[in-house]
Amino acid sequence: MDQQVGAHAVEGSASTDAPASSEGSSGLTRSLGHRTMLMIGLGSALGTGLFFGSGAAIGVAGPAAVVSYALGALLIAVIGLAMAEMATARPEPGSFGAAAGRYLGEWAGYVSRWCYWAASVIALGGEVVAAGAYLQYWWPQTSLSVFVALVALAIIVINLLSVRAFGRAEVVFSTLKVTALVAFILVALVLVLFGVPGHPATGFAHLTDHGGFMPGGMESIWLSMSIVMFAFVGVEVVPITAAEADDPRRSVRTAMRALVARLGLFYVIAVGLIVTLNAWTDVASAKGLTASPFVKAFDAVGLPAAAGIMNAVILVAALSTGNAQLYGAGRLVHSLAVDRLAPRFLARTTLRGVPLAATLVSTFGLVLAIYLAQTGVADIFTKLASIAIFSVMVTWLLALASFIAFKRRGDVDGSVHLPGGSVTAALGVVGVLAVMATAFEVDDMRQAALIGSGWVLVLLVAYLLTRAGRARARTS
């Protein structure tokens, strides 16, 4: 049976289905440790954006894509630490969305959470279709829609069991991904520095061949940033988990610090080795499964099953990322209902603390995935990624603006601190706006900006209607 969450925020009655020590006023259970939260963050951020999408960024910037990823790592560190500082000050449902509502106004909390929801469900659709395509690699005669439905079912079941089951699944997925990534880095270093029998050391010539290190000039680094930042989407899940952490101040602090450091190292080192091992023009022109630069690295050492191995890794990456995206989307919709900004039935949780209705509503992305399975995904993956990144960048902007207001008020101290405080956050705002400005030059981002701007306008109108409806209810 279900219980009404938001017992204090919605109904004003205490919950009776779990001990107070393990359940917050929202009905969510506090059962996540800092290691699990770190792996959830890695699971969300280490997805096809790196294993598959890095080739697209290299195609735009050439070897200089490593600079783009370094800049992206710095920008996401600012965003992630700002979110974490607010989350550890007030570990509540809605995280950065709730903070936007408190420090910028209720409208900002509404727009922030629904924008992140939209980004998550769109990205979820793309990841699940990708996972289905990876399964088709082994069973090409089976319809893509069948695999998509199976993957979607698996993700839904994992999310509906309990937050503990979700966390355990992400630990397994993330461990496999990190192990594969470390293996790639080690193999690539051997190939670059020492070589193997039949494959002499590559050296560093590829970094300057084919037009030099920066064949497209400085502008190419800027233009590739919209692709690069999509790969970092997912760090927001760590502050979202604060409402379900057993020790949020310690767990979020430990998980976020470790996450931003590992993401920076993994992405920069991995992409740097990719453009050192291969001519960037070969990476940019690859299609299909071989479009993953990681497949090329294992092919180079003569592993006969290289494509199959990396296909399995990328499949796990897609499953893990989709799993975490459904979790984050469901929790933000639940928090909106707790704050009376979404239908109240979405504020209900199961006895295990799972926001059942909110999670099911967030499976819209899976419905989208099944549609994509029928129409084909190859030509629209970049468009989906662009729409998702534009929506999440709106969330990032509101989170950074909230952080500046949070620091100005100085009413609660978090256990994580963004170095430089408001000044660094303001630089982060400039960085996010610079990425959004690629819409003036990149066709997919231009289309995403138009769709995304329309979505924000719809949200503002919906908020005004919601507020008016609440006012009528109070006076009736």
Secondary structure, 3 states (H helix, E strand, C coil): CEEECCHHHHHCCCCCCCCCCCECCCCCECCECHHHHHHHHHHHHCCHHHHCCHHHHHHHHHHHHHHHHHHHHHHHHHHHHHHHHHHHHCCCCCHHHHHHHHHCCHHHHHHHHHHHHHHHHHHHHHHHHHHHHHHHCCCCCCCHHHHHHHHHHHHHHHHHHCHHHHHHHHHHHHHHHHHHHHHHHHHHHHHHHCEECCEECCCCHHHCCCCCCCCCCHHHHHHHHHHHHHHHCCCCHHHHHHHHECCHHHHHHHHHHHHHHHHHHHHHHHHHHHHHHCCHHHHHHCCHHHHCHHHHHHHHCCCCCHHHHHHHHHHHHHHHHHHHHHHHHHHHHHHHHHCCCCCHHHHEEECCCCCHHHHHHCCHHHHHHHHHHHHCCCCCHHHHHHHHHHHHHHHHHHHHHHHHHHHHHCCCCCCCCCCCHHHHHHHHHHHHHHHHHHHHCCHHHHHHHHHHHHHHHHHHHHHHHHHHHHHHHHHC
